[in-house]
Amino acid sequence: MVSNLLPQERATYHKEYKSLLKLAPGRFVLIHKRSVLGTFATWQKAVDAGYERIGLKPFLVLQILQGQACYRSEAPIRRAVHSSGRKRT
């Protein structure tokens, strides 16, 4: 179930949402556990940075959009795994 995926990362996004929206609207945020690791112009750049910095451990990438104060679906996680060209373990 989606609500069980990446609970620390979702909580961090929710906590930082207002400041992220003010500072980086429309960009993609990379979150690992309770840390915002940066914002990026594209989803692919954020995912690439996630794999470079975190490796194969779970991380969250979301576009910072008005009215999106929490995680909506599991699709971004699946795309991150598949579009990166890396094998799932």
HELIX and SHEET records of a PDB file:
HELIX    1   1 VAL A    2  ASN A    4  5                                   3    
HELIX    2   2 PRO A    7  LEU A   23  1                                  17    
HELIX    3   3 TRP A   43  ILE A   54  1                                  12    
HELIX    4   4 ALA A   75  SER A   83  1                                   9    
SHEET    1   A 3 SER A  35  PHE A  40  0                                        
SHEET    2   A 3 PHE A  28  HIS A  32 -1                                        
SHEET    3   A 3 LEU A  60  GLN A  63 -1                                        
END                                                                             
